[in-house]
Each structure stands twice: as structure tokens, then as C-alpha cells.
Amino acid sequence: MMAENTIKREPQVKISYDELSAYVMLPVRGSEDSYTVEEVMNALAKSNVTYGIDSAKVREMVETKNYGKEVLVAKGTPAVNGIDARFELNFNDKLDKKPLIREDGSVDYWSIHAIEVVEEGQVIATYVEPVDGKNGISVKGRELVAKKGRPLPPLTGKGFERSEDNLTYTASISGKIEKNRNRITILPIYEVAGDADLKIGNIDFRGDVVIHGNVCPGESIRCTGSITVDGISEGCTMEAGKDIILRGGVIGGEKTKITAKGNIIAKFIEFADMEAEGYIEADSAMNSEIISYDKLYFHGNPGAVVGGSVFGCAGVEADCLGNASEIKTEVGAGIHRKMRERRFRLESNVQEDRDMIEKLDNGLKKFDEYAKEKGVDMSEDERRVALLRTKIEKQSQLCTDKEALALLDIVEKRGENATIKVNKSVYPGVDISIDSVSFRHKYKDSHVEFYRIGDNIRMLPIEE
């Protein structure tokens, strides 16, 4: 035991993984044997601790004989990373195109924020430059290199101007603003303060159209962007390159046809012919012909499809299908017959275009061979120019048809495993079809979902 007590124990130094802290622990010595400040400093030096040493802490732990505990005696200076550059936007670039569902289950179509508008001269964005970092020092005296703040490239796009110092972006026109990654685009909008009627005339516009009143019978609206109507749309035609939002709903007529390359959202749809490449969402649909190459949603009050025919390639979700009067209602999902017809037509067109291009190439080749044989220039010959012009037109049409086929492939992919979901009631007289399989529902059922399994359609309860 005496021999063990005479063993000279040394100060123990522990350094944190990031080298920003150093601790000393003094093992217990004999009652007559204590540590000195010099011993502790020598132990720190042996561990290469040279920076941020708190001499007062070292002296205190030695004088108070603070044994068996780790004491923080040195601190490094951490590196302060730089701050990356950023753009402060003075507009909302995160638009919510989905309506708000109220607590009572009804849908607030005024909550849709589909278009953000800026005014000419408005500052739309400010560039905040990067902030340099500050290097640090470890307790071992090693330099800790800070991460530098990274700059950002200027915003690209159109409809705005950039200041000479590249810090301020100002709208050069009034219109709709959109941001996609590093690109901002401001496009003009066609805005009608009241109703779109005979005084306004038909609208054909490159950009977005906003109608703050109603769209009156006989009116025609075509645009490359989106259409937003605050009031009721009645007996009209609409064609949009993007979305259509009908806050007041649509009441159709014999010539009513509404088509969109994007989505369609409406309060209600009555006696209308409607088609969208995106999804279609409404409170209800009555006696209408509706096709979505994505999905159909009918929720809210009453959330019902009554009469007519509706089809959602990716599926249908509704609160009610049909009614107690057993009115004939067709509801379909999966691959629509129009899609099969369109595929057949496109594939035929592609083959015809290829055959024609091959014939035109042969004709051009004969001109080139003749020119070479006779040693003449045939490049300006009217017949050769006509062949070349026709070839260019056919190549353009071939490219368009192939792109349409590629889009059709995407749409058909959506239709795989499509179902028809009924959250409340499905009534007798409803024709259910998925792909090419169909049947007429004969009973009233609630909370069910229809699936296609082989050559049959099965109805299963919805798990709550």
C-alpha cells in the first residue's frame, strides 16, 4: 500500500474533437504531495495546447486541490462561417392553387391564390451580398478556416430591369409575375373590371386573363396563360394554355366548352363540356361531360356527381355519385376511349410523316445526283425548294406528334391502378367503368372504393 501511495500521478489533458476545448483532470495524490501550476502548464504544452489557456483557472484548480474532476482550462476561437448571398423577394413566389377546406367541409374558392400581380416601377427583388466568414484558432494554435459566403448569379428573365450595381430589380411592366428557380418572368394580363359580355367582345390574348365579374352567354375567351373568373361563367367557351379557375362556377349550354392544358377548379359545373390535361376539382357536377387526364375531385357541399359523364384518368374521388332518383350517371377512370383513339391517330400520323420524309429525301437526292452529273447548281430550283420546304414542315409535324405520344405515355401511366372512391353514398343507376370494364351499380352503398381486378370491377369498403 505504501508503494502505491508514492506513485507520482501526472495531470491528464483531454482535447475535444473540434479542438475548441481543452480540459485538465488532476488525479488524487498523497496528502503531502500537491500539484504546481508549472506541472499543469507543462502537461498542456506536451499535448500541444498553446492557445486560449485560462491561467487563472489553472491556478485555482491547483490551489483548491480540485482533484478527480475535468476542468475546462482552454478555449479556442471557433470559425464563423460566411453567409451566402440571397434574394429578398417583394412578391409571393409560393402560390397556393388549392382551395381552402373550411371546418364544415365546404370549399372556399376565394382562397385560391393563382396569380401574383406587380406594378410597373415596383421593386420586385433585392440582392443581398454574401458575408465573409472569419477564421478561428484551435487550442492547439491551428487556424480553423471559415466557410466563405457564396455569391449568386443575377436573376434572368423578362419584364424587369436590373440596377447598375446589380442589387435592385424593378418591374418594367405591370402584369403577372412568376419565379422558376433563377428566372423571373413578368407577363401582361388582360383584366376586365366587370362582366365579360358583348361590349367587351371575344378575348384572344397571349398571357393571363382575369375577369372580376361574370362571363356572359356567347362570350369566347382564349389565352396562352391562365383564366380566372370571379363571377359565374354561363353559356361560353374557354380555352387556356394553363389553369382555369371559376370561383363562381359554370352554367353551361349547348355550345359551352371549357378546355385547359393545366388544371380546372370550379365552384360547381352544370350542363358543361369540360376537358383538362391536369386535374379538375369542383363542389359538384350536374349533367356535364367532364374529362380529366389526371384526377377528378368532387368535395364540399354537396360534393356530388349527378347525371352526365365524368372521367378521371388517374381516378375519381367524390362524396356522392348519382342521386335517389337513380338518374343515369357515368363515372369512369383509367384509360379513356378518346386516349386510345388519339394514340391510334398519332401513331398513324407518325408513320405517314416518316414515309413522306423518306420519299422527299429520295426526291432531294435525285436533284443532288443530277446536279453533280451535269455540274450545275440546283439549290435554287423551284421544284427542289418546294420539296425541301415540305420536308421541313413534315419534320416539324413529326416532332409535334412524337411529343404528343410521349405526353400520352405519361397520361396512360397515371391511369395504372386508377380507382373510383366514394366518401359518402353511391346510388343505383350509376355506370362505373375502369379502363374497358364497366357495370351498372344497382344498390345504394356508402364509403366504398371501386377497383379493377382482371376483367371485373370490385367494390371494397373504405378503411376509416
C-alpha positions in Angstrom: 0.0 0.0 0.0 2.9 2.4 0.9 4.4 1.7 -2.5 1.2 2.6 -4.3 0.9 6.0 -2.5 4.4 7.0 -3.6 3.4 6.7 -7.3 3.7 10.2 -8.9 0.5 10.8 -10.8 0.6 13.4 -13.7 -2.1 15.9 -14.9 -4.4 14.4 -17.5 -5.2 16.6 -20.6 -8.3 15.9 -22.8 -8.9 17.8 -26.0 -12.4 18.0 -27.7 -12.8 16.5 -31.2 -13.2 20.0 -32.7 -10.1 21.2 -30.8 -12.0 24.1 -29.4 -11.8 23.0 -25.8 -9.1 21.5 -23.5 -9.8 20.0 -20.1 -7.4 19.1 -17.3 -8.0 16.4 -14.7 -5.7 16.2 -11.7 -5.6 12.6 -10.3 -5.6 12.4 -6.5 -2.0 12.4 -4.9 -0.8 11.7 -1.4 -1.9 14.1 1.3 1.5 15.7 1.5 2.1 15.9 -2.3 0.3 18.5 -4.4 0.4 19.8 -8.0 2.1 23.0 -9.2 0.9 25.4 -11.9 4.1 24.7 -13.7 3.3 20.9 -13.9 -0.1 21.6 -15.3 1.3 24.1 -17.9 3.9 21.5 -18.9 1.2 18.9 -19.4 -0.8 21.3 -21.6 2.4 22.0 -23.6 3.1 18.3 -24.1 -0.5 18.0 -25.6 0.3 20.9 -27.9 -2.3 23.2 -26.1 -0.9 26.7 -26.8 -3.9 28.9 -27.3 -6.8 30.2 -25.2 -5.4 29.0 -21.9 -7.1 30.4 -18.8 -4.1 30.7 -16.4 -6.5 31.8 -13.6 -8.5 28.6 -13.9 -5.2 26.5 -13.8 -4.0 28.3 -10.7 -7.4 28.0 -9.0 -7.7 24.2 -9.5 -4.1 23.7 -8.2 -4.6 25.9 -5.1 -8.0 24.5 -4.2 -6.8 20.9 -4.9 -9.7 20.3 -7.3 -8.8 16.6 -7.9 -10.6 13.9 -9.9 -12.7 16.4 -12.0 -12.3 17.6 -15.5 -11.9 21.4 -15.6 -12.1 23.5 -18.8 -8.9 25.4 -18.9 -8.5 26.4 -22.6 -10.9 27.6 -25.2 -10.3 28.1 -28.9 -12.0 30.6 -31.1 -14.5 29.0 -33.5 -14.6 29.9 -37.1 -17.6 32.0 -38.1 -18.9 30.8 -41.5 -19.8 33.3 -44.1 -23.4 33.9 -45.1 -24.4 33.0 -48.7 -25.9 35.7 -50.8 -29.7 35.7 -51.2 -32.5 37.5 -53.0 -35.2 39.2 -50.9 -38.4 39.0 -53.0 -41.1 41.6 -52.7 -43.8 39.3 -54.1 -45.2 35.9 -53.2 -43.5 33.2 -55.2 -45.3 30.3 -53.5 -48.8 30.4 -54.8 -51.4 28.1 -53.4 -53.7 26.9 -56.2 -55.6 24.6 -54.0 -58.8 26.0 -52.3 -59.1 26.0 -48.5 -61.4 23.4 -47.0 -63.5 25.0 -44.2 -64.3 23.3 -40.9 -67.8 22.5 -42.1 -66.4 20.7 -45.2 -67.3 23.4 -47.6 -64.7 24.8 -50.0 -63.5 28.4 -50.1 -62.7 29.1 -53.7 -61.7 32.7 -52.9 -58.8 31.3 -51.0 -57.1 30.3 -54.3 -54.1 32.5 -55.0 -53.3 31.6 -58.6 -51.8 34.9 -59.9 -49.4 37.3 -58.3 -49.5 40.8 -59.9 -46.9 43.5 -59.7 -47.0 47.1 -60.9 -44.6 48.9 -63.3 -41.8 50.5 -61.2 -42.2 48.2 -58.3 -39.0 46.8 -56.8 -39.5 43.0 -57.1 -36.2 41.8 -55.7 -33.1 42.9 -53.9 -29.8 41.2 -53.9 -28.2 40.8 -50.5 -24.5 40.2 -51.0 -22.6 37.4 -49.3 -20.9 38.0 -45.9 -17.3 36.9 -45.5 -16.5 34.4 -42.9 -14.0 34.8 -40.0 -11.3 32.2 -39.4 -10.9 30.7 -35.9 -8.0 29.2 -33.9 -8.0 25.8 -32.1 -6.5 25.3 -28.6 -3.5 23.8 -30.5 -3.0 27.1 -32.3 -4.2 25.6 -35.6 -6.1 28.0 -37.9 -9.7 27.0 -38.4 -10.8 28.1 -41.9 -14.3 29.5 -42.2 -16.6 28.7 -45.0 -16.9 31.6 -47.4 -20.3 33.1 -48.2 -21.1 32.2 -51.8 -22.4 34.8 -54.3 -25.4 34.1 -56.6 -25.7 34.7 -60.3 -28.1 37.5 -61.4 -31.7 36.7 -61.9 -32.7 36.1 -65.5 -36.0 36.5 -67.3 -38.0 39.3 -68.8 -40.3 42.2 -67.8 -37.9 43.8 -65.3 -34.8 45.9 -65.2 -31.6 45.5 -63.1 -29.8 48.4 -61.5 -26.2 49.2 -62.5 -24.9 47.7 -59.2 -26.9 44.5 -59.8 -28.6 44.9 -56.5 -32.1 46.0 -57.3 -34.6 44.5 -59.7 -37.6 46.7 -60.8 -40.7 45.7 -62.8 -40.6 47.4 -66.3 -44.3 46.5 -66.9 -47.4 45.8 -64.9 -48.5 42.2 -65.0 -48.3 38.7 -63.6 -45.0 37.7 -62.1 -43.7 34.1 -61.9 -40.4 32.7 -60.5 -38.9 29.4 -61.6 -35.6 28.8 -60.0 -33.3 31.7 -61.0 -35.7 33.0 -63.7 -38.4 35.7 -63.2 -41.0 36.4 -65.8 -43.5 39.3 -65.8 -46.2 38.9 -68.4 -49.1 41.2 -69.3 -52.5 40.2 -68.1 -55.9 41.0 -69.7 -58.0 42.3 -66.8 -61.8 43.0 -67.0 -63.1 45.0 -64.1 -66.7 43.9 -64.6 -68.5 41.4 -66.8 -67.1 39.9 -70.0 -70.0 40.5 -72.3 -70.8 41.7 -75.9 -69.3 45.1 -75.0 -66.0 43.5 -74.3 -66.2 41.1 -77.2 -64.4 37.9 -77.6 -61.0 37.7 -75.9 -57.9 36.1 -77.6 -54.8 37.0 -75.5 -51.2 36.0 -75.1 -50.9 35.8 -71.4 -53.4 35.5 -68.5 -57.0 36.7 -68.4 -58.7 37.9 -65.2 -62.5 38.6 -65.2 -63.7 40.2 -62.0 -67.4 39.8 -62.9 -69.3 37.2 -64.9 -68.7 35.7 -68.3 -71.9 36.2 -70.2 -73.6 33.8 -72.7 -71.9 33.8 -76.1 -68.5 35.0 -74.9 -65.4 33.3 -76.1 -62.1 33.5 -74.1 -58.8 32.1 -75.4 -55.4 32.7 -73.9 -51.9 31.1 -73.6 -51.9 31.5 -69.8 -54.5 31.1 -67.1 -58.1 32.2 -66.9 -59.6 33.4 -63.6 -63.3 34.3 -63.3 -64.6 35.8 -60.0 -68.3 35.5 -61.0 -70.4 32.9 -62.8 -69.5 31.7 -66.3 -72.6 31.0 -68.4 -73.0 29.6 -71.9 -69.5 30.5 -73.0 -66.3 28.9 -74.4 -62.9 29.0 -72.8 -59.5 27.7 -73.8 -56.4 28.2 -71.6 -52.8 27.2 -72.1 -52.5 26.8 -68.3 -55.1 26.7 -65.5 -58.8 27.8 -65.4 -60.3 29.0 -62.0 -64.0 29.6 -61.9 -64.7 30.9 -58.5 -68.5 31.3 -59.2 -68.9 28.1 -61.1 -70.2 27.4 -64.6 -73.7 27.0 -66.0 -73.4 25.6 -69.5 -75.5 25.5 -72.6 -75.4 23.8 -76.0 -72.1 25.4 -77.0 -70.4 25.6 -73.7 -66.9 24.1 -73.9 -64.1 24.7 -71.4 -60.6 23.2 -72.0 -57.3 23.7 -70.2 -53.8 22.4 -70.7 -53.4 22.8 -66.9 -56.0 22.2 -64.1 -59.6 23.4 -63.8 -61.1 24.4 -60.4 -64.7 25.5 -60.3 -67.3 26.0 -57.5 -69.8 24.0 -59.5 -70.2 22.6 -63.0 -73.7 22.4 -64.6 -74.5 21.4 -68.2 -71.0 22.0 -69.4 -68.5 20.2 -71.6 -65.1 20.3 -69.8 -61.7 18.8 -70.5 -58.3 19.3 -68.8 -54.8 17.8 -69.1 -54.5 18.4 -65.4 -56.9 17.6 -62.5 -60.4 19.0 -62.2 -61.9 20.0 -58.9 -65.4 21.2 -58.0 -68.1 21.1 -55.3 -70.4 19.3 -57.7 -71.1 18.4 -61.3 -74.6 18.1 -62.9 -75.4 16.8 -66.3 -72.0 17.6 -67.7 -69.4 15.9 -69.9 -66.1 16.1 -68.0 -62.7 14.5 -68.8 -59.5 14.9 -66.8 -56.3 13.4 -67.9 -55.3 13.5 -64.3 -57.8 13.1 -61.4 -61.3 14.3 -60.6 -62.2 15.6 -57.2 -65.8 16.4 -56.0 -65.9 17.5 -52.4 -67.7 20.1 -50.3 -71.3 20.8 -50.5 -72.8 18.6 -51.9 -69.6 17.0 -53.4 -71.9 15.1 -55.8 -71.8 14.0 -59.4 -75.4 13.8 -60.7 -76.2 12.9 -64.4 -73.9 13.2 -67.3 -70.5 11.6 -67.7 -67.3 12.2 -65.8 -63.9 10.6 -66.3 -60.6 10.9 -64.4 -57.6 9.1 -65.9 -55.8 8.9 -62.6 -59.0 8.2 -60.7 -62.2 9.8 -59.3 -62.8 10.9 -55.7 -66.3 12.2 -54.8 -68.6 12.4 -51.8 -71.7 11.2 -53.7 -72.3 9.6 -57.1 -75.9 9.7 -58.5 -79.0 10.5 -56.5 -82.1 8.9 -55.1 -84.0 9.4 -58.4 -81.5 7.0 -60.0 -80.6 9.4 -62.7 -78.2 7.9 -65.2 -74.7 8.9 -64.3 -71.5 7.6 -65.9 -68.3 7.6 -63.9 -65.0 6.3 -65.3 -61.3 6.0 -64.6 -58.2 4.6 -66.2 -57.7 4.7 -70.0 -60.4 6.7 -71.8 -61.5 5.7 -75.3 -60.5 9.1 -76.6 -57.0 8.3 -75.5 -57.0 5.1 -77.4 -58.4 6.9 -80.5 -55.8 9.6 -80.1 -52.9 7.1 -79.8 -54.1 5.3 -83.0 -54.4 8.6 -84.8 -50.9 9.8 -83.6 -49.2 6.6 -84.4 -50.7 6.6 -87.9 -49.6 10.2 -88.4 -46.1 9.4 -87.3 -45.8 6.6 -89.7 -47.2 8.6 -92.6 -44.8 11.5 -91.8 -41.8 9.2 -91.8 -42.9 7.6 -95.1 -43.4 11.1 -96.6 -40.0 12.3 -95.3 -38.3 9.3 -96.8 -39.9 10.0 -100.2 -38.9 13.6 -100.0 -35.3 12.6 -99.2 -35.3 10.4 -102.2 -36.6 13.3 -104.4 -33.9 15.7 -103.0 -31.2 13.0 -103.5 -32.2 12.8 -107.2 -31.8 16.6 -107.6 -28.3 16.3 -105.9 -27.3 13.5 -108.2 -28.5 15.3 -111.3 -26.6 18.5 -110.2 -23.4 16.5 -109.7 -23.8 14.7 -113.0 -24.4 17.8 -115.0 -22.2 20.1 -113.0 -25.0 22.6 -112.3 -26.3 24.3 -109.2 -29.9 23.1 -108.4 -30.1 24.6 -104.9 -32.4 27.4 -106.1 -34.5 25.2 -108.4 -38.2 25.9 -107.5 -39.1 22.2 -107.5 -36.2 21.3 -105.1 -37.0 24.3 -102.9 -40.7 23.1 -102.7 -39.5 19.6 -101.7 -37.2 21.0 -99.1 -39.9 23.2 -97.6 -42.4 20.3 -97.5 -39.7 18.1 -95.8 -39.2 20.8 -93.1 -42.9 21.1 -92.5 -43.3 17.3 -92.2 -40.3 17.1 -89.8 -41.9 19.7 -87.6 -45.2 17.8 -87.6 -43.4 14.6 -86.8 -41.7 16.2 -83.8 -45.1 17.6 -82.6 -46.8 14.2 -83.0 -43.9 12.4 -81.2 -44.1 14.9 -78.3 -47.9 14.3 -78.1 -47.3 10.5 -78.0 -44.7 11.0 -75.1 -47.3 13.0 -73.2 -49.9 10.3 -73.9 -47.5 7.8 -72.4 -47.3 9.9 -69.2 -51.1 10.1 -69.0 -51.6 6.4 -69.5 -49.0 5.8 -66.7 -51.3 7.9 -64.4 -54.2 5.6 -65.3 -52.5 2.5 -64.0 -54.3 1.2 -60.9 -56.9 4.0 -61.0 -59.8 3.7 -58.7 -63.2 5.4 -58.0 -63.6 6.4 -54.4 -66.9 7.4 -52.8 -66.6 9.0 -49.4 -70.4 9.0 -48.7 -73.0 7.5 -51.0 -73.2 5.8 -54.4 -76.8 5.4 -55.8 -78.4 2.9 -58.2 -78.3 3.9 -61.8 -74.6 4.9 -61.8 -72.5 3.3 -64.5 -69.0 2.5 -63.2 -66.1 1.9 -65.7 -62.4 1.4 -65.2 -60.5 1.1 -68.5 -62.6 -1.1 -70.7 -64.5 -2.8 -67.9 -67.9 -1.4 -66.8 -71.1 -2.3 -64.9 -74.2 -0.6 -63.6 -74.5 -0.2 -59.9 -77.8 -1.5 -58.6 -77.8 -0.7 -54.9 -77.2 2.2 -52.6 -73.8 1.9 -50.8 -71.7 4.1 -48.6 -68.0 4.6 -48.1 -66.7 2.3 -50.9 -64.0 2.3 -53.5 -64.2 0.6 -56.9 -61.1 -1.3 -58.2 -60.5 -3.2 -61.5 -59.3 -6.7 -60.9 -58.8 -8.5 -64.2 -62.0 -8.4 -66.2 -64.1 -7.4 -63.2 -64.7 -4.4 -61.0 -64.8 -5.0 -57.3 -66.2 -2.8 -54.6 -64.5 -2.7 -51.3 -65.3 -0.7 -48.1 -63.1 2.3 -47.4 -61.0 1.8 -44.3 -61.5 4.6 -41.8 
